[in-house]
Amino acid sequence: MYSVLYGDEGTEREAFAAMCFGQANCTVEASRDETSGDFAITFDEKSYGKKILVEVGGKNKKEKSADFVLRDNTDYLALNAIPFWLLAMLW
């Protein structure tokens, strides 16, 4: 839908990530500080409110101070960088 309406590719990535985490029964919140990451995600009630900061971006996205970076246009895992296509496994 975003590409049909000439939307921003970065916004499309972030919307898809939020939808996938939401469908996996995670609590998704916008990060309070944009310099640290895009989303704060809580996986379940047993995690005692521990939030994981996630940054969403393209192939060359820097990690800022987020716990994980979801990178588009990559095929392999690297330290805390996760390929964006793996989000489809949550959905």
Beta strands, then each sheet from edge to edge (+ up, - down):
strand 1: 27-30
strand 2: 39-42
strand 3: 52-57
strand 4: 68-71
strand 5: 81-83
sheet 1: 1+ 2- 3+ 4+ 5+
end
